Amino acid sequence: MLRRPDNTALAIAISIVALVLFDLMGLLIKYLST
């Protein structure tokens, strides 16, 4: 198997994007529910 730092960087980027999207969804639901 190949060890590439790109894989770890990609995983970190995906996790950060997922967290940001989750926070935005929470804010949107909070905004719409009021």
BELCOR-V338324 format. One record per helix or strand of 2 or more residues. SS is the DSSP state (h for helix, s for strand). FROM is the first residue (numbers start at 1). TO is the last residue. If there is no record, write none. Layout:
BEGIN
ss:from:to
SS:FROM:TO
SS:FROM:TO
END
This chain:
BEGIN
ss:from:to
h:5:33
END
